[in-house]
Amino acid sequence: MPRVSFDSKRHDSHVKSPAEEPPPPPIEVLFDVARDKYRRAILQYLDGITENVVDVADLVAHVHATTSGDTSESPSEEPRESGALELETLHHYHLPLLDAAGLITYDILQQEVHYQKQPMVAGLLAFSRRYTERNEEATSP
């Protein structure tokens, strides 16, 4: 099954001891990642689990459940078609983008994602959740 993981060595600018956490990615990378609801959903799922490796199928199921209430999708889409579209979008776009950014390691052959928690990413996700909740409260009737 597919899994997602984080390769901490991608951001090493110096030799570090095993006790050090990986340096955070550049702020531009974090903001670019945070501007997309699917990438936020991916990272929120990964940040909330205890495992460092997850199957892509589990990740896709979570992302679909988290984002399927969005009204920006065509109302005529069938749930199965929508889920297949999300899988394809995650597989071909979002997971490779997160991998290239150094936030995850996407093993396409094993269909796994490897992730190592980072405080800066967790902080950005917490801010994103608070912002979204306040925005929804302000716009709800």
N, CA, C and O atoms as a GROMACS GRO file, in nm:
protein
  564
    1MET      N    1   0.083  -0.118   0.000
    1MET     CA    2   0.000   0.000   0.000
    1MET      C    3   0.088   0.125   0.000
    1MET      O    4   0.200   0.119   0.050
    2PRO      N    5   0.041   0.237  -0.055
    2PRO     CA    6   0.118   0.361  -0.062
    2PRO      C    7   0.139   0.424   0.076
    2PRO      O    8   0.050   0.421   0.161
    3ARG      N    9   0.256   0.480   0.096
    3ARG     CA   10   0.288   0.547   0.223
    3ARG      C   11   0.362   0.678   0.196
    3ARG      O   12   0.420   0.695   0.089
    4VAL      N   13   0.359   0.771   0.294
    4VAL     CA   14   0.427   0.902   0.284
    4VAL      C   15   0.528   0.916   0.397
    4VAL      O   16   0.499   0.876   0.509
    5SER      N   17   0.650   0.973   0.370
    5SER     CA   18   0.753   0.987   0.472
    5SER      C   19   0.832   1.115   0.453
    5SER      O   20   0.829   1.173   0.345
    6PHE      N   21   0.903   1.158   0.555
    6PHE     CA   22   0.982   1.280   0.548
    6PHE      C   23   1.129   1.246   0.552
    6PHE      O   24   1.172   1.167   0.636
    7ASP      N   25   1.206   1.302   0.463
    7ASP     CA   26   1.351   1.279   0.458
    7ASP      C   27   1.419   1.401   0.519
    7ASP      O   28   1.433   1.504   0.453
    8SER      N   29   1.461   1.389   0.644
    8SER     CA   30   1.519   1.502   0.715
    8SER      C   31   1.653   1.544   0.658
    8SER      O   32   1.697   1.656   0.683
    9LYS      N   33   1.720   1.460   0.582
    9LYS     CA   34   1.852   1.493   0.530
    9LYS      C   35   1.846   1.593   0.415
    9LYS      O   36   1.949   1.652   0.382
   10ARG      N   37   1.731   1.613   0.355
   10ARG     CA   38   1.720   1.705   0.242
   10ARG      C   39   1.746   1.849   0.282
   10ARG      O   40   1.790   1.928   0.198
   11HIS      N   41   1.720   1.885   0.406
   11HIS     CA   42   1.733   2.023   0.447
   11HIS      C   43   1.860   2.048   0.528
   11HIS      O   44   1.877   2.155   0.585
   12ASP      N   45   1.948   1.950   0.534
   12ASP     CA   46   2.069   1.966   0.612
   12ASP      C   47   2.164   2.063   0.544
   12ASP      O   48   2.205   2.041   0.430
   13SER      N   49   2.197   2.170   0.615
   13SER     CA   50   2.296   2.262   0.563
   13SER      C   51   2.426   2.246   0.639
   13SER      O   52   2.527   2.309   0.608
   14HIS      N   53   2.424   2.160   0.738
   14HIS     CA   54   2.542   2.132   0.818
   14HIS      C   55   2.532   1.990   0.870
   14HIS      O   56   2.426   1.929   0.865
   15VAL      N   57   2.642   1.938   0.920
   15VAL     CA   58   2.640   1.806   0.980
   15VAL      C   59   2.576   1.820   1.117
   15VAL      O   60   2.614   1.908   1.194
   16LYS      N   61   2.480   1.736   1.147
   16LYS     CA   62   2.410   1.750   1.273
   16LYS      C   63   2.419   1.622   1.354
   16LYS      O   64   2.440   1.514   1.300
   17SER      N   65   2.404   1.637   1.481
   17SER     CA   66   2.403   1.521   1.568
   17SER      C   67   2.265   1.457   1.560
   17SER      O   68   2.168   1.523   1.524
   18PRO      N   69   2.254   1.327   1.594
   18PRO     CA   70   2.124   1.260   1.585
   18PRO      C   71   2.017   1.323   1.673
   18PRO      O   72   1.898   1.307   1.647
   19ALA      N   73   2.057   1.396   1.779
   19ALA     CA   74   1.960   1.456   1.870
   19ALA      C   75   1.894   1.580   1.811
   19ALA      O   76   1.786   1.620   1.856
   20GLU      N   77   1.957   1.642   1.711
   20GLU     CA   78   1.901   1.763   1.650
   20GLU      C   79   1.784   1.729   1.560
   20GLU      O   80   1.783   1.626   1.493
   21GLU      N   81   1.684   1.818   1.560
   21GLU     CA   82   1.574   1.801   1.466
   21GLU      C   83   1.613   1.865   1.334
   21GLU      O   84   1.700   1.952   1.330
   22PRO      N   85   1.549   1.823   1.225
   22PRO     CA   86   1.585   1.880   1.096
   22PRO      C   87   1.552   2.029   1.093
   22PRO      O   88   1.455   2.072   1.155
   23PRO      N   89   1.631   2.108   1.022
   23PRO     CA   90   1.599   2.250   1.011
   23PRO      C   91   1.468   2.268   0.934
   23PRO      O   92   1.435   2.185   0.848
   24PRO      N   93   1.396   2.373   0.963
   24PRO     CA   94   1.268   2.393   0.893
   24PRO      C   95   1.292   2.428   0.747
   24PRO      O   96   1.397   2.483   0.711
   25PRO      N   97   1.194   2.396   0.663
   25PRO     CA   98   1.206   2.436   0.522
   25PRO      C   99   1.194   2.588   0.512
   25PRO      O  100   1.147   2.652   0.606
   26PRO      N  101   1.235   2.646   0.401
   26PRO     CA  102   1.222   2.791   0.382
   26PRO      C  103   1.076   2.835   0.396
   26PRO      O  104   0.984   2.760   0.364
   27ILE      N  105   1.057   2.956   0.445
   27ILE     CA  106   0.923   3.009   0.468
   27ILE      C  107   0.839   3.010   0.341
   27ILE      O  108   0.719   2.987   0.346
   28GLU      N  109   0.902   3.037   0.227
   28GLU     CA  110   0.828   3.038   0.100
   28GLU      C  111   0.769   2.900   0.069
   28GLU      O  112   0.658   2.890   0.017
   29VAL      N  113   0.844   2.796   0.102
   29VAL     CA  114   0.796   2.659   0.081
   29VAL      C  115   0.675   2.633   0.170
   29VAL      O  116   0.575   2.578   0.125
   30LEU      N  117   0.685   2.672   0.297
   30LEU     CA  118   0.574   2.649   0.389
   30LEU      C  119   0.448   2.722   0.344
   30LEU      O  120   0.340   2.665   0.346
   31PHE      N  121   0.461   2.848   0.303
   31PHE     CA  122   0.344   2.923   0.259
   31PHE      C  123   0.286   2.868   0.129
   31PHE      O  124   0.165   2.865   0.111
   32ASP      N  125   0.372   2.824   0.039
   32ASP     CA  126   0.323   2.764  -0.085
   32ASP      C  127   0.245   2.636  -0.055
   32ASP      O  128   0.140   2.612  -0.113
   33VAL      N  129   0.297   2.556   0.035
   33VAL     CA  130   0.229   2.432   0.074
   33VAL      C  131   0.096   2.464   0.141
   33VAL      O  132  -0.005   2.398   0.114
   34ALA      N  133   0.096   2.563   0.228
   34ALA     CA  134  -0.023   2.594   0.307
   34ALA      C  135  -0.136   2.657   0.226
   34ALA      O  136  -0.250   2.660   0.273
   35ARG      N  137  -0.107   2.706   0.108
   35ARG     CA  138  -0.213   2.773   0.032
   35ARG      C  139  -0.310   2.676  -0.035
   35ARG      O  140  -0.412   2.719  -0.089
   36ASP      N  141  -0.281   2.546  -0.032
   36ASP     CA  142  -0.368   2.448  -0.097
   36ASP      C  143  -0.436   2.359   0.007
   36ASP      O  144  -0.369   2.302   0.094
   37LYS      N  145  -0.567   2.345  -0.002
   37LYS     CA  146  -0.641   2.267   0.097
   37LYS      C  147  -0.602   2.119   0.098
   37LYS      O  148  -0.604   2.056   0.204
   38TYR      N  149  -0.567   2.064  -0.016
   38TYR     CA  150  -0.529   1.923  -0.021
   38TYR      C  151  -0.395   1.900   0.049
   38TYR      O  152  -0.379   1.804   0.123
   39ARG      N  153  -0.300   1.989   0.024
   39ARG     CA  154  -0.170   1.974   0.090
   39ARG      C  155  -0.183   1.998   0.240
   39ARG      O  156  -0.116   1.930   0.319
   40ARG      N  157  -0.267   2.092   0.280
   40ARG     CA  158  -0.290   2.112   0.424
   40ARG      C  159  -0.352   1.986   0.484
   40ARG      O  160  -0.312   1.943   0.592
   41ALA      N  161  -0.448   1.927   0.415
   41ALA     CA  162  -0.512   1.805   0.466
   41ALA      C  163  -0.412   1.691   0.477
   41ALA      O  164  -0.415   1.615   0.574
   42ILE      N  165  -0.324   1.679   0.380
   42ILE     CA  166  -0.220   1.574   0.384
   42ILE      C  167  -0.132   1.593   0.506
   42ILE      O  168  -0.112   1.500   0.583
   43LEU      N  169  -0.080   1.715   0.523
   43LEU     CA  170   0.012   1.740   0.634
   43LEU      C  171  -0.057   1.734   0.769
   43LEU      O  172   0.003   1.688   0.866
   44GLN      N  173  -0.183   1.777   0.777
   44GLN     CA  174  -0.256   1.766   0.903
   44GLN      C  175  -0.275   1.620   0.942
   44GLN      O  176  -0.260   1.584   1.059
   45TYR      N  177  -0.306   1.536   0.845
   45TYR     CA  178  -0.320   1.393   0.873
   45TYR      C  179  -0.187   1.336   0.922
   45TYR      O  180  -0.183   1.267   1.023
   46LEU      N  181  -0.080   1.365   0.849
   46LEU     CA  182   0.051   1.311   0.886
   46LEU      C  183   0.098   1.363   1.021
   46LEU      O  184   0.159   1.290   1.099
   47ASP      N  185   0.070   1.490   1.048
   47ASP     CA  186   0.113   1.548   1.175
   47ASP      C  187   0.033   1.492   1.293
   47ASP      O  188   0.080   1.497   1.407
   48GLY      N  189  -0.085   1.440   1.266
   48GLY     CA  190  -0.171   1.390   1.373
   48GLY      C  191  -0.158   1.241   1.404
   48GLY      O  192  -0.225   1.192   1.495
   49ILE      N  193  -0.076   1.170   1.332
   49ILE     CA  194  -0.062   1.026   1.356
   49ILE      C  195   0.072   0.997   1.424
   49ILE      O  196   0.162   1.080   1.424
   50THR      N  197   0.082   0.878   1.481
   50THR     CA  198   0.205   0.843   1.552
   50THR      C  199   0.306   0.771   1.464
   50THR      O  200   0.425   0.769   1.495
   51GLU      N  201   0.260   0.712   1.354
   51GLU     CA  202   0.350   0.641   1.265
   51GLU      C  203   0.428   0.739   1.178
   51GLU      O  204   0.382   0.851   1.154
   52ASN      N  205   0.545   0.698   1.133
   52ASN     CA  206   0.623   0.780   1.041
   52ASN      C  207   0.599   0.741   0.896
   52ASN      O  208   0.642   0.811   0.805
   53VAL      N  209   0.530   0.628   0.875
   53VAL     CA  210   0.503   0.579   0.740
   53VAL      C  211   0.355   0.544   0.732
   53VAL      O  212   0.301   0.477   0.820
   54VAL      N  213   0.290   0.589   0.624
   54VAL     CA  214   0.148   0.558   0.604
   54VAL      C  215   0.125   0.512   0.461
   54VAL      O  216   0.200   0.547   0.370
   55ASP      N  217   0.022   0.432   0.444
   55ASP     CA  218  -0.020   0.389   0.311
   55ASP      C  219  -0.088   0.506   0.240
   55ASP      O  220  -0.164   0.581   0.301
   56VAL      N  221  -0.060   0.520   0.112
   56VAL     CA  222  -0.122   0.626   0.034
   56VAL      C  223  -0.274   0.609   0.034
   56VAL      O  224  -0.347   0.708   0.037
   57ALA      N  225  -0.322   0.485   0.031
   57ALA     CA  226  -0.467   0.462   0.030
   57ALA      C  227  -0.532   0.521   0.155
   57ALA      O  228  -0.640   0.581   0.147
   58ASP      N  229  -0.468   0.503   0.271
   58ASP     CA  230  -0.522   0.561   0.396
   58ASP      C  231  -0.519   0.713   0.390
   58ASP      O  232  -0.613   0.779   0.434
   59LEU      N  233  -0.413   0.766   0.337
   59LEU     CA  234  -0.398   0.910   0.324
   59LEU      C  235  -0.505   0.967   0.231
   59LEU      O  236  -0.567   1.069   0.262
   60VAL      N  237  -0.526   0.902   0.119
   60VAL     CA  238  -0.627   0.947   0.022
   60VAL      C  239  -0.766   0.943   0.086
   60VAL      O  240  -0.845   1.035   0.067
   61ALA      N  241  -0.796   0.837   0.160
   61ALA     CA  242  -0.926   0.827   0.226
   61ALA      C  243  -0.948   0.943   0.322
   61ALA      O  244  -1.056   1.001   0.328
   62HIS      N  245  -0.844   0.978   0.398
   62HIS     CA  246  -0.855   1.090   0.492
   62HIS      C  247  -0.874   1.222   0.417
   62HIS      O  248  -0.961   1.302   0.452
   63VAL      N  249  -0.794   1.244   0.315
   63VAL     CA  250  -0.803   1.369   0.240
   63VAL      C  251  -0.941   1.381   0.176
   63VAL      O  252  -1.001   1.489   0.178
   64HIS      N  253  -0.992   1.272   0.121
   64HIS     CA  254  -1.125   1.275   0.061
   64HIS      C  255  -1.230   1.309   0.165
   64HIS      O  256  -1.317   1.392   0.141
   65ALA      N  257  -1.224   1.245   0.282
   65ALA     CA  258  -1.322   1.270   0.388
   65ALA      C  259  -1.312   1.414   0.439
   65ALA      O  260  -1.414   1.475   0.472
   66THR      N  261  -1.192   1.466   0.445
   66THR     CA  262  -1.170   1.601   0.497
   66THR      C  263  -1.213   1.708   0.399
   66THR      O  264  -1.266   1.812   0.440
   67THR      N  265  -1.193   1.686   0.272
   67THR     CA  266  -1.217   1.790   0.172
   67THR      C  267  -1.345   1.771   0.092
   67THR      O  268  -1.382   1.860   0.015
   68SER      N  269  -1.414   1.659   0.107
   68SER     CA  270  -1.529   1.631   0.022
   68SER      C  271  -1.648   1.722   0.049
   68SER      O  272  -1.736   1.733  -0.035
   69GLY      N  273  -1.652   1.786   0.164
   69GLY     CA  274  -1.761   1.878   0.195
   69GLY      C  275  -1.747   2.011   0.125
   69GLY      O  276  -1.835   2.096   0.135
   70ASP      N  277  -1.636   2.032   0.055
   70ASP     CA  278  -1.612   2.158  -0.014
   70ASP      C  279  -1.707   2.171  -0.132
   70ASP      O  280  -1.724   2.077  -0.209
   71THR      N  281  -1.767   2.285  -0.145
   71THR     CA  282  -1.865   2.306  -0.253
   71THR      C  283  -1.801   2.351  -0.382
   71THR      O  284  -1.872   2.376  -0.480
   72SER      N  285  -1.668   2.362  -0.386
   72SER     CA  286  -1.605   2.406  -0.510
   72SER      C  287  -1.602   2.296  -0.616
   72SER      O  288  -1.580   2.323  -0.733
   73GLU      N  289  -1.625   2.172  -0.575
   73GLU     CA  290  -1.631   2.063  -0.672
   73GLU      C  291  -1.766   2.064  -0.740
   73GLU      O  292  -1.865   2.113  -0.686
   74SER      N  293  -1.768   2.012  -0.858
   74SER     CA  294  -1.893   2.006  -0.933
   74SER      C  295  -1.995   1.920  -0.859
   74SER      O  296  -1.964   1.807  -0.823
   75PRO      N  297  -2.116   1.971  -0.836
   75PRO     CA  298  -2.217   1.894  -0.764
   75PRO      C  299  -2.262   1.770  -0.840
   75PRO      O  300  -2.319   1.679  -0.781
   76SER      N  301  -2.237   1.766  -0.970
   76SER     CA  302  -2.280   1.651  -1.048
   76SER      C  303  -2.181   1.535  -1.040
   76SER      O  304  -2.211   1.425  -1.087
   77GLU      N  305  -2.064   1.557  -0.981
   77GLU     CA  306  -1.965   1.450  -0.972
   77GLU      C  307  -2.014   1.341  -0.878
   77GLU      O  308  -2.067   1.369  -0.771
   78GLU      N  309  -1.996   1.219  -0.919
   78GLU     CA  310  -2.028   1.106  -0.835
   78GLU      C  311  -1.918   1.092  -0.730
   78GLU      O  312  -1.803   1.126  -0.759
   79PRO      N  313  -1.949   1.043  -0.610
   79PRO     CA  314  -1.847   1.027  -0.507
   79PRO      C  315  -1.729   0.941  -0.554
   79PRO      O  316  -1.614   0.972  -0.522
   80ARG      N  317  -1.756   0.835  -0.628
   80ARG     CA  318  -1.647   0.748  -0.675
   80ARG      C  319  -1.556   0.824  -0.771
   80ARG      O  320  -1.434   0.813  -0.763
   81GLU      N  321  -1.616   0.902  -0.863
   81GLU     CA  322  -1.536   0.979  -0.957
   81GLU      C  323  -1.454   1.084  -0.884
   81GLU      O  324  -1.338   1.106  -0.918
   82SER      N  325  -1.514   1.148  -0.784
   82SER     CA  326  -1.444   1.249  -0.707
   82SER      C  327  -1.326   1.188  -0.634
   82SER      O  328  -1.218   1.247  -0.632
   83GLY      N  329  -1.344   1.071  -0.572
   83GLY     CA  330  -1.236   1.002  -0.501
   83GLY      C  331  -1.124   0.962  -0.596
   83GLY      O  332  -1.006   0.972  -0.561
   84ALA      N  333  -1.159   0.915  -0.715
   84ALA     CA  334  -1.058   0.876  -0.813
   84ALA      C  335  -0.981   0.998  -0.860
   84ALA      O  336  -0.860   0.992  -0.881
   85LEU      N  337  -1.051   1.110  -0.878
   85LEU     CA  338  -0.986   1.233  -0.918
   85LEU      C  339  -0.889   1.280  -0.810
   85LEU      O  340  -0.777   1.323  -0.840
   86GLU      N  341  -0.930   1.272  -0.684
   86GLU     CA  342  -0.841   1.311  -0.574
   86GLU      C  343  -0.719   1.222  -0.569
   86GLU      O  344  -0.608   1.271  -0.551
   87LEU      N  345  -0.737   1.091  -0.586
   87LEU     CA  346  -0.624   0.998  -0.586
   87LEU      C  347  -0.526   1.037  -0.696
   87LEU      O  348  -0.405   1.044  -0.673
   88GLU      N  349  -0.577   1.060  -0.815
   88GLU     CA  350  -0.491   1.096  -0.927
   88GLU      C  351  -0.419   1.229  -0.901
   88GLU      O  352  -0.300   1.242  -0.928
   89THR      N  353  -0.492   1.327  -0.847
   89THR     CA  354  -0.433   1.458  -0.817
   89THR      C  355  -0.326   1.445  -0.710
   89THR      O  356  -0.219   1.505  -0.722
   90LEU      N  357  -0.353   1.368  -0.605
   90LEU     CA  358  -0.253   1.350  -0.499
   90LEU      C  359  -0.132   1.276  -0.554
   90LEU      O  360  -0.018   1.316  -0.528
   91HIS      N  361  -0.156   1.170  -0.629
   91HIS     CA  362  -0.048   1.086  -0.681
   91HIS      C  363   0.041   1.162  -0.778
   91HIS      O  364   0.164   1.149  -0.772
   92HIS      N  365  -0.016   1.240  -0.867
   92HIS     CA  366   0.061   1.305  -0.973
   92HIS      C  367   0.104   1.448  -0.941
   92HIS      O  368   0.194   1.500  -1.006
   93TYR      N  369   0.041   1.511  -0.843
   93TYR     CA  370   0.074   1.651  -0.818
   93TYR      C  371   0.114   1.680  -0.674
   93TYR      O  372   0.228   1.719  -0.648
   94HIS      N  373   0.022   1.662  -0.580
   94HIS     CA  374   0.046   1.708  -0.443
   94HIS      C  375   0.156   1.629  -0.371
   94HIS      O  376   0.244   1.690  -0.309
   95LEU      N  377   0.153   1.497  -0.378
   95LEU     CA  378   0.257   1.420  -0.308
   95LEU      C  379   0.395   1.444  -0.369
   95LEU      O  380   0.491   1.462  -0.293
   96PRO      N  381   0.410   1.444  -0.502
   96PRO     CA  382   0.542   1.478  -0.557
   96PRO      C  383   0.588   1.620  -0.519
   96PRO      O  384   0.707   1.642  -0.496
   97LEU      N  385   0.494   1.715  -0.512
   97LEU     CA  386   0.529   1.850  -0.475
   97LEU      C  387   0.580   1.855  -0.331
   97LEU      O  388   0.681   1.920  -0.302
   98LEU      N  389   0.510   1.786  -0.240
   98LEU     CA  390   0.553   1.782  -0.101
   98LEU      C  391   0.687   1.710  -0.087
   98LEU      O  392   0.769   1.745  -0.003
   99ASP      N  393   0.707   1.608  -0.170
   99ASP     CA  394   0.834   1.536  -0.171
   99ASP      C  395   0.946   1.629  -0.218
   99ASP      O  396   1.052   1.635  -0.155
  100ALA      N  397   0.924   1.700  -0.326
  100ALA     CA  398   1.025   1.792  -0.379
  100ALA      C  399   1.056   1.903  -0.280
  100ALA      O  400   1.169   1.953  -0.276
  101ALA      N  401   0.957   1.942  -0.200
  101ALA     CA  402   0.977   2.046  -0.099
  101ALA      C  403   1.053   1.992   0.022
  101ALA      O  404   1.097   2.069   0.107
  102GLY      N  405   1.069   1.861   0.029
  102GLY     CA  406   1.141   1.801   0.141
  102GLY      C  407   1.057   1.780   0.265
  102GLY      O  408   1.111   1.755   0.372
  103LEU      N  409   0.924   1.790   0.252
  103LEU     CA  410   0.838   1.773   0.368
  103LEU      C  411   0.797   1.628   0.389
  103LEU      O  412   0.766   1.589   0.502
  104ILE      N  413   0.798   1.550   0.284
  104ILE     CA  414   0.767   1.407   0.291
  104ILE      C  415   0.863   1.333   0.199
  104ILE      O  416   0.936   1.395   0.122
  105THR      N  417   0.862   1.201   0.209
  105THR     CA  418   0.924   1.116   0.108
  105THR      C  419   0.813   1.029   0.053
  105THR      O  420   0.751   0.952   0.126
  106TYR      N  421   0.789   1.041  -0.076
  106TYR     CA  422   0.682   0.967  -0.142
  106TYR      C  423   0.744   0.851  -0.218
  106TYR      O  424   0.815   0.871  -0.316
  107ASP      N  425   0.718   0.730  -0.172
  107ASP     CA  426   0.766   0.609  -0.237
  107ASP      C  427   0.656   0.560  -0.330
  107ASP      O  428   0.562   0.493  -0.287
  108ILE      N  429   0.669   0.594  -0.456
  108ILE     CA  430   0.565   0.562  -0.554
  108ILE      C  431   0.550   0.411  -0.571
  108ILE      O  432   0.438   0.360  -0.580
  109LEU      N  433   0.661   0.340  -0.574
  109LEU     CA  434   0.655   0.195  -0.596
  109LEU      C  435   0.588   0.122  -0.480
  109LEU      O  436   0.508   0.031  -0.501
  110GLN      N  437   0.621   0.161  -0.358
  110GLN     CA  438   0.562   0.096  -0.240
  110GLN      C  439   0.428   0.159  -0.200
  110GLN      O  440   0.359   0.108  -0.112
  111GLN      N  441   0.394   0.270  -0.265
  111GLN     CA  442   0.272   0.344  -0.233
  111GLN      C  443   0.269   0.379  -0.084
  111GLN      O  444   0.172   0.353  -0.013
  112GLU      N  445   0.382   0.438  -0.040
  112GLU     CA  446   0.396   0.479   0.100
  112GLU      C  447   0.443   0.624   0.106
  112GLU      O  448   0.509   0.674   0.015
  113VAL      N  449   0.407   0.689   0.216
  113VAL     CA  450   0.453   0.824   0.244
  113VAL      C  451   0.522   0.820   0.380
  113VAL      O  452   0.467   0.770   0.478
  114HIS      N  453   0.644   0.874   0.384
  114HIS     CA  454   0.723   0.881   0.507
  114HIS      C  455   0.725   1.026   0.554
  114HIS      O  456   0.741   1.118   0.473
  115TYR      N  457   0.708   1.046   0.686
  115TYR     CA  458   0.697   1.181   0.740
  115TYR      C  459   0.764   1.188   0.876
  115TYR      O  460   0.750   1.097   0.958
  116GLN      N  461   0.836   1.296   0.899
  116GLN     CA  462   0.893   1.324   1.030
  116GLN      C  463   0.838   1.458   1.074
  116GLN      O  464   0.851   1.558   1.003
  117LYS      N  465   0.776   1.461   1.192
  117LYS     CA  466   0.714   1.585   1.240
  117LYS      C  467   0.817   1.696   1.252
  117LYS      O  468   0.932   1.674   1.290
  118GLN      N  469   0.771   1.817   1.218
  118GLN     CA  470   0.854   1.937   1.229
  118GLN      C  471   0.774   2.044   1.303
  118GLN      O  472   0.659   2.069   1.267
  119PRO      N  473   0.832   2.106   1.404
  119PRO     CA  474   0.759   2.209   1.479
  119PRO      C  475   0.708   2.324   1.392
  119PRO      O  476   0.597   2.372   1.415
  120MET      N  477   0.785   2.367   1.294
  120MET     CA  478   0.740   2.480   1.211
  120MET      C  479   0.618   2.441   1.127
  120MET      O  480   0.527   2.522   1.109
  121VAL      N  481   0.615   2.320   1.077
  121VAL     CA  482   0.501   2.273   1.000
  121VAL      C  483   0.380   2.260   1.092
  121VAL      O  484   0.269   2.300   1.055
  122ALA      N  485   0.400   2.204   1.211
  122ALA     CA  486   0.291   2.190   1.308
  122ALA      C  487   0.234   2.327   1.345
  122ALA      O  488   0.112   2.343   1.356
  123GLY      N  489   0.321   2.425   1.363
  123GLY     CA  490   0.275   2.560   1.396
  123GLY      C  491   0.194   2.622   1.283
  123GLY      O  492   0.091   2.686   1.306
  124LEU      N  493   0.240   2.603   1.161
  124LEU     CA  494   0.167   2.655   1.045
  124LEU      C  495   0.030   2.587   1.032
  124LEU      O  496  -0.069   2.653   1.001
  125LEU      N  497   0.025   2.458   1.056
  125LEU     CA  498  -0.102   2.385   1.048
  125LEU      C  499  -0.198   2.432   1.157
  125LEU      O  500  -0.318   2.446   1.132
  126ALA      N  501  -0.146   2.455   1.278
  126ALA     CA  502  -0.231   2.504   1.388
  126ALA      C  503  -0.288   2.641   1.352
  126ALA      O  504  -0.407   2.666   1.374
  127PHE      N  505  -0.205   2.730   1.299
  127PHE     CA  506  -0.253   2.861   1.256
  127PHE      C  507  -0.360   2.846   1.149
  127PHE      O  508  -0.463   2.914   1.154
  128SER      N  509  -0.338   2.759   1.053
  128SER     CA  510  -0.432   2.737   0.944
  128SER      C  511  -0.568   2.689   0.997
  128SER      O  512  -0.672   2.735   0.952
  129ARG      N  513  -0.564   2.596   1.093
  129ARG     CA  514  -0.689   2.546   1.152
  129ARG      C  515  -0.764   2.658   1.223
  129ARG      O  516  -0.885   2.673   1.205
  130ARG      N  517  -0.692   2.737   1.305
  130ARG     CA  518  -0.756   2.847   1.377
  130ARG      C  519  -0.816   2.949   1.281
  130ARG      O  520  -0.928   2.996   1.301
  131TYR      N  521  -0.742   2.983   1.177
  131TYR     CA  522  -0.790   3.079   1.079
  131TYR      C  523  -0.916   3.027   1.010
  131TYR      O  524  -1.014   3.100   0.995
  132THR      N  525  -0.913   2.902   0.968
  132THR     CA  526  -1.027   2.843   0.899
  132THR      C  527  -1.150   2.840   0.990
  132THR      O  528  -1.260   2.874   0.947
  133GLU      N  529  -1.132   2.800   1.117
  133GLU     CA  530  -1.244   2.795   1.211
  133GLU      C  531  -1.304   2.934   1.233
  133GLU      O  532  -1.426   2.950   1.233
  134ARG      N  533  -1.219   3.034   1.251
  134ARG     CA  534  -1.269   3.171   1.273
  134ARG      C  535  -1.338   3.225   1.149
  134ARG      O  536  -1.439   3.294   1.159
  135ASN      N  537  -1.284   3.194   1.032
  135ASN     CA  538  -1.344   3.240   0.909
  135ASN      C  539  -1.481   3.175   0.889
  135ASN      O  540  -1.576   3.241   0.846
  136GLU      N  541  -1.492   3.045   0.921
  136GLU     CA  542  -1.621   2.976   0.907
  136GLU      C  543  -1.723   3.032   1.007
  136GLU      O  544  -1.840   3.046   0.973
  137GLU      N  545  -1.679   3.065   1.128
  137GLU     CA  546  -1.769   3.122   1.228
  137GLU      C  547  -1.819   3.259   1.182
  137GLU      O  548  -1.937   3.291   1.197
  138ALA      N  549  -1.732   3.337   1.126
  138ALA     CA  550  -1.767   3.472   1.081
  138ALA      C  551  -1.862   3.471   0.962
  138ALA      O  552  -1.942   3.564   0.946
  139THR      N  553  -1.854   3.369   0.880
  139THR     CA  554  -1.936   3.365   0.759
  139THR      C  555  -2.062   3.280   0.774
  139THR      O  556  -2.147   3.279   0.685
  140SER      N  557  -2.075   3.208   0.885
  140SER     CA  558  -2.194   3.124   0.902
  140SER      C  559  -2.312   3.210   0.945
  140SER      O  560  -2.294   3.307   1.019
  141PRO      N  561  -2.434   3.174   0.899
  141PRO     CA  562  -2.552   3.254   0.930
  141PRO      C  563  -2.592   3.246   1.075
  141PRO      O  564  -2.690   3.308   1.115
   0.00000   0.00000   0.00000
